[in-house]
Amino acid sequence: MNKSVILKPRTTGTEVTIIGSRSSGKTTYLASMLRLPKEFQMQFPGLKITPITDESKKLIDLAKNILEKGTKIASTDAGNEPFYSFQIKIPQSKSSPEITLDLTVKDYAGEIFEIAAEPHRWSELRPYLDDWYSAPNWMIMLTDWETQKDERIYAPAIERLLTEVSELAAVQPILNNLRVAVVMSKCERGELWPCRLDPEEDLFKVRLKNTYKVLKDNLPSSRLRFFACSSFGVLSDRPRDLDPRPNRYIPDDGSSAEFNTYLRDINAWKPYGLISPLYWLSTGRVFHDERL
């Protein structure tokens, strides 16, 4: 006889450090998540994101102009990193109970991550490492797959950071449980969109071979997961109305695409994979619907 199962709501608190290369879209990612489109919320009834800190409230206020009008925002300055705190309420599904994630996130400047790849500049990174090594969850956001960046920036930076994690674990036991979500951002690009369903095999293993090997050699599979996300999505992924063109417009004025890109069609806005990395970092489980 089948027995009914009562899924009880859960609340979990998680501290996440977001690091990654310059122009990987970290700030746009956070703005998109805090201002989820109505269509997306209709697909996941009960999904709710609530900003808590003043920085988070400012970002959600800015998000409309950032995403819809391409309002330029300043890049994150080293030493002046914003601190965001927000709550994500994820409704019950067939495979998981309702859960509320209380998240605190610090968004670090891309240049800091890249310094880790340069041994002669390691002393410049030292002021940030205490913060990074005190957080039990890292989200590493990458966006390029050129061989040069894979070999000269991504792989050596991550290897140096994880080597130190291993050395510090004896005196900082929290690092023995460090979880790392590695995210390929801007997957609305045509060459990436078909690969988003299996980012480990089709993106990282193929396009960032050195970085992938460093991660696999230094972290057990239980504490490492690969994701793909898009703050903009494509114009339509409906089978009968398929339009896989990126739903973003980049003005041709010579300015940085990281801080000047905006939605091509606000009514078609449907981001992809924004919450899944945070869900895994918070729970250790993979959310069943990759769209989230």
Backbone torsions as a table, in degrees:
resi	resn	phi	psi	omega
1	MET	NA	134.5	178.0
2	ASN	-70.3	139.4	177.3
3	LYS	-110.8	135.9	177.5
4	SER	-74.5	146.6	-179.7
5	VAL	-116.8	127.3	178.2
6	ILE	-95.1	117.8	179.4
7	LEU	-93.7	116.8	-176.4
8	LYS	-90.8	139.5	177.8
9	PRO	-59.9	147.3	177.6
10	ARG	-127.7	154.7	172.8
11	THR	-128.4	132.0	178.5
12	THR	-135.1	137.8	179.0
13	GLY	-102.6	134.9	-175.6
14	THR	-140.4	135.2	174.0
15	GLU	-104.4	126.9	-175.4
16	VAL	-124.6	133.2	172.1
17	THR	-104.6	123.4	178.1
18	ILE	-101.4	118.4	177.3
19	ILE	-127.9	162.6	180.0
20	GLY	162.9	176.3	-175.4
21	SER	-74.0	166.6	175.9
22	ARG	-63.3	144.8	178.3
23	SER	65.8	22.7	178.0
24	SER	-85.3	-4.4	173.5
25	GLY	87.9	26.0	-176.2
26	LYS	-63.4	-46.4	-178.0
27	THR	-68.9	-41.3	177.9
28	THR	-63.7	-37.9	177.0
29	TYR	-57.7	-48.0	-179.1
30	LEU	-67.0	-39.8	178.4
31	ALA	-63.0	-42.0	179.9
32	SER	-64.1	-41.1	-178.1
33	MET	-67.3	-40.1	-178.9
34	LEU	-71.2	-23.2	179.3
35	ARG	-119.7	65.4	-178.9
36	LEU	-64.9	141.1	-179.1
37	PRO	-70.8	157.4	-178.6
38	LYS	-61.4	-39.4	-179.4
39	GLU	-60.9	-39.2	-179.7
40	PHE	-67.2	-40.5	178.9
41	GLN	-68.8	-28.1	175.4
42	MET	-69.8	-33.6	177.9
43	GLN	-69.6	-29.2	179.7
44	PHE	-125.0	74.7	-177.9
45	PRO	-57.3	133.0	-178.9
46	GLY	96.7	-11.9	176.8
47	LEU	-68.8	128.6	-176.8
48	LYS	-146.0	135.1	177.8
49	ILE	-122.7	125.5	-175.4
50	THR	-120.7	116.6	175.4
51	PRO	-71.9	144.7	-176.3
52	ILE	-115.7	-53.2	-177.6
53	THR	-79.3	163.1	178.7
54	ASP	-60.4	-38.6	178.9
55	GLU	-61.0	-40.9	180.0
56	SER	-66.1	-40.9	179.6
57	LYS	-65.9	-37.1	177.4
58	LYS	-64.1	-40.9	-177.9
59	LEU	-66.4	-39.3	179.8
60	ILE	-69.2	-30.6	175.5
61	ASP	-69.4	-37.3	179.8
62	LEU	-75.6	-24.9	-171.3
63	ALA	-57.4	-39.4	-179.2
64	LYS	-58.1	-47.1	-179.1
65	ASN	-73.0	-35.1	179.4
66	ILE	-62.9	-48.3	-172.1
67	LEU	-83.5	-34.5	-173.9
68	GLU	-95.2	-25.8	-174.9
69	LYS	-122.3	-4.8	-179.7
70	GLY	70.8	26.5	178.8
71	THR	-56.9	129.4	-178.2
72	LYS	-75.3	135.9	174.8
73	ILE	-123.4	152.8	-179.5
74	ALA	-70.0	144.6	175.1
75	SER	-67.7	158.9	179.5
76	THR	-66.9	127.1	-179.5
77	ASP	-89.2	136.1	175.7
78	ALA	-60.2	129.5	-178.9
79	GLY	91.6	-6.7	-179.4
80	ASN	-134.3	46.5	-174.7
81	GLU	-74.8	133.6	179.0
82	PRO	-72.4	151.4	-178.9
83	PHE	-120.1	119.7	-176.8
84	TYR	-113.0	143.3	175.3
85	SER	-136.2	128.3	-178.9
86	PHE	-153.7	166.5	-177.5
87	GLN	-121.7	131.7	177.5
88	ILE	-114.4	120.4	176.2
89	LYS	-103.1	115.9	-178.6
90	ILE	-106.9	123.0	-176.1
91	PRO	-68.1	163.4	178.3
92	GLN	-63.5	142.3	174.4
93	SER	-127.7	-178.3	-179.1
94	LYS	-62.2	-31.8	-172.7
95	SER	-107.9	-4.1	-178.1
96	SER	-150.1	151.2	178.3
97	PRO	-75.9	167.8	171.0
98	GLU	-59.4	139.4	-179.5
99	ILE	-140.9	144.3	176.0
100	THR	-116.2	122.4	179.5
101	LEU	-101.7	119.6	173.5
102	ASP	-97.5	112.0	-171.0
103	LEU	-118.2	138.4	169.3
104	THR	-120.1	128.3	-172.7
105	VAL	-131.3	134.2	173.3
106	LYS	-116.0	127.4	-175.1
107	ASP	-102.6	110.3	-175.6
108	TYR	-95.1	147.5	179.1
109	ALA	-61.3	140.5	-178.1
110	GLY	-61.0	-32.0	-178.4
111	GLU	-63.7	-27.5	-180.0
112	ILE	-67.6	-44.3	177.6
113	PHE	-59.6	-42.3	-176.0
114	GLU	-69.5	-26.1	176.5
115	ILE	-61.4	-31.3	-178.4
116	ALA	-61.4	-19.7	179.9
117	ALA	-84.9	-4.6	-176.5
118	GLU	-116.7	99.6	-175.9
119	PRO	-52.9	-36.1	-176.9
120	HIS	-72.1	-11.1	179.9
121	ARG	-110.6	10.5	-175.0
122	TRP	-57.4	-32.7	-179.4
123	SER	-62.8	-28.3	178.1
124	GLU	-69.3	-25.2	-178.0
125	LEU	-83.1	-23.0	-172.6
126	ARG	-51.7	-40.5	-179.1
127	PRO	-61.5	-22.0	-177.2
128	TYR	-93.1	-20.1	-171.1
129	LEU	-66.7	-34.4	178.2
130	ASP	-59.2	-40.2	176.5
131	ASP	-64.2	-48.6	-176.2
132	TRP	-62.6	-41.3	-175.5
133	TYR	-82.1	-5.4	175.2
134	SER	-94.3	-8.8	179.5
135	ALA	-95.7	129.0	-176.4
136	PRO	-81.1	-1.3	-177.1
137	ASN	-139.4	126.8	176.9
138	TRP	-116.6	138.7	166.5
139	MET	-113.5	117.9	179.1
140	ILE	-103.9	114.8	-178.0
141	MET	-102.9	126.9	178.7
142	LEU	-126.8	156.7	-178.5
143	THR	-139.3	-18.3	-178.5
144	ASP	-107.8	157.6	179.0
145	TRP	-133.8	22.1	175.4
146	GLU	-62.9	142.5	-179.6
147	THR	-55.8	-38.6	-177.9
148	GLN	-62.3	-44.2	-180.0
149	LYS	-70.6	-37.4	177.9
150	ASP	-60.1	-45.7	-175.1
151	GLU	-80.2	-38.9	-169.6
152	ARG	-99.8	-19.4	-177.7
153	ILE	-121.6	-64.0	-171.8
154	TYR	-59.7	-57.7	-175.0
155	ALA	-62.0	-50.1	-179.5
156	PRO	-66.2	-35.2	179.1
157	ALA	-64.5	-48.1	-178.0
158	ILE	-67.9	-39.4	179.5
159	GLU	-62.9	-41.8	-179.6
160	ARG	-64.8	-42.8	-179.7
161	LEU	-65.3	-43.5	-177.6
162	LEU	-73.7	-29.3	175.0
163	THR	-63.5	-42.1	178.9
164	GLU	-69.1	-35.0	175.4
165	VAL	-57.5	-45.3	-180.0
166	SER	-62.8	-39.8	-178.7
167	GLU	-71.3	-32.8	-177.4
168	LEU	-85.7	-13.9	-173.7
169	ALA	-58.6	-30.3	-179.0
170	ALA	-65.7	-33.0	-179.0
171	VAL	-103.8	-13.7	175.9
172	GLN	-127.1	82.2	-174.4
173	PRO	-54.4	-24.6	-179.7
174	ILE	-57.8	-28.5	-177.8
175	LEU	-73.2	-16.4	175.3
176	ASN	-67.8	-17.0	-179.3
177	ASN	-115.3	16.2	-179.3
178	LEU	-57.4	126.0	173.7
179	ARG	-103.4	139.6	-179.4
180	VAL	-127.8	117.6	173.2
181	ALA	-101.1	119.2	-179.5
182	VAL	-103.5	122.6	-170.0
183	VAL	-119.8	127.2	169.9
184	MET	-89.4	112.4	-177.6
185	SER	-87.6	171.4	177.3
186	LYS	57.5	40.1	-177.2
187	CYS	-78.0	7.7	172.6
188	GLU	-70.7	-13.7	178.4
189	ARG	-61.5	139.6	-172.5
190	GLY	-54.2	-37.9	-178.2
191	GLU	-75.4	-14.2	-179.1
192	LEU	-105.2	-30.5	-172.6
193	TRP	-52.9	-45.6	179.8
194	PRO	-66.8	-19.1	-175.7
195	CYS	-91.3	-1.5	-172.7
196	ARG	-69.0	-22.1	-174.9
197	LEU	-73.9	-24.2	175.9
198	ASP	-139.0	72.2	-172.8
199	PRO	-62.8	-31.8	179.9
200	GLU	-61.7	-51.4	-176.2
201	GLU	-75.3	-42.7	-169.0
202	ASP	-95.0	-14.7	179.0
203	LEU	-114.3	-64.5	-172.2
204	PHE	-72.0	-45.9	-177.1
205	LYS	-65.8	-32.4	-176.8
206	VAL	-90.2	-43.3	-169.9
207	ARG	-96.4	-26.8	-179.2
208	LEU	-126.6	67.6	-171.0
209	LYS	-62.7	-42.9	-178.2
210	ASN	-68.5	-44.3	178.9
211	THR	-62.6	-43.3	180.0
212	TYR	-60.0	-45.3	-178.7
213	LYS	-63.7	-42.5	178.6
214	VAL	-59.1	-45.4	-179.1
215	LEU	-64.1	-46.3	-178.2
216	LYS	-67.3	-32.4	-179.4
217	ASP	-75.2	-23.8	-172.5
218	ASN	-107.9	-12.0	-178.0
219	LEU	-133.4	138.1	175.1
220	PRO	-70.9	155.8	-176.6
221	SER	-60.9	-26.1	-179.7
222	SER	-69.4	-17.7	-177.6
223	ARG	-120.0	17.2	-179.3
224	LEU	-139.7	132.1	178.6
225	ARG	-148.3	145.5	-177.8
226	PHE	-109.4	140.1	-176.8
227	PHE	-136.8	161.8	170.4
228	ALA	-125.8	141.2	178.6
229	CYS	-143.1	160.7	176.1
230	SER	-145.2	125.1	177.9
231	SER	-76.7	-19.9	-175.4
232	PHE	-110.3	-31.6	-176.9
233	GLY	70.6	-169.8	178.4
234	VAL	-109.2	170.0	-176.0
235	LEU	-64.7	-36.2	174.9
236	SER	-163.4	133.0	174.9
237	ASP	-114.4	18.1	178.6
238	ARG	-76.1	135.0	-177.0
239	PRO	-54.2	-37.8	-176.7
240	ARG	-93.8	-1.7	-179.4
241	ASP	-142.5	49.9	-172.1
242	LEU	-76.3	124.9	174.7
243	ASP	-143.1	88.3	-173.3
244	PRO	-79.4	12.5	176.6
245	ARG	-67.0	141.9	179.0
246	PRO	-57.5	135.5	178.8
247	ASN	-88.2	58.8	178.9
248	ARG	-149.3	151.7	179.1
249	TYR	-123.6	128.6	178.6
250	ILE	-112.0	108.1	179.7
251	PRO	-58.7	138.7	-178.0
252	ASP	-92.4	65.0	-178.3
253	ASP	-121.8	11.5	177.9
254	GLY	83.6	-1.2	-179.5
255	SER	-84.0	165.2	-177.9
256	SER	-66.3	127.8	178.8
257	ALA	-64.4	-25.5	-179.5
258	GLU	-59.9	-37.0	-174.0
259	PHE	-116.1	16.8	-178.4
260	ASN	-139.6	4.1	179.3
261	THR	-82.1	143.2	176.2
262	TYR	-145.0	170.8	-175.7
263	LEU	-66.3	135.8	175.6
264	ARG	-75.4	-41.3	-179.5
265	ASP	-136.6	103.0	-177.2
266	ILE	-61.4	-32.1	-177.8
267	ASN	-72.6	-18.6	179.4
268	ALA	-101.5	8.9	-174.5
269	TRP	-66.8	120.2	177.2
270	LYS	-146.9	90.5	-179.7
271	PRO	-65.1	169.4	-174.7
272	TYR	-135.6	131.4	169.2
273	GLY	67.0	27.7	-177.1
274	LEU	-75.3	-37.1	-171.8
275	ILE	-96.5	-24.9	-176.1
276	SER	-53.5	-43.3	178.6
277	PRO	-62.6	-40.2	180.0
278	LEU	-68.6	-36.6	177.5
279	TYR	-61.8	-45.7	-179.7
280	TRP	-66.9	-42.1	178.1
281	LEU	-61.7	-34.0	-177.2
282	SER	-80.3	-34.3	-170.7
283	THR	-117.8	-20.8	-174.5
284	GLY	79.7	5.6	179.8
285	ARG	-115.3	151.9	178.2
286	VAL	-91.5	128.9	178.6
287	PHE	-69.3	139.0	-169.3
288	HIS	-70.9	-21.0	-177.3
289	ASP	-111.1	108.3	-173.2
290	GLU	-65.9	-17.4	179.1
291	ARG	-63.1	-32.5	-178.4
292	LEU	-80.2	NA	NA
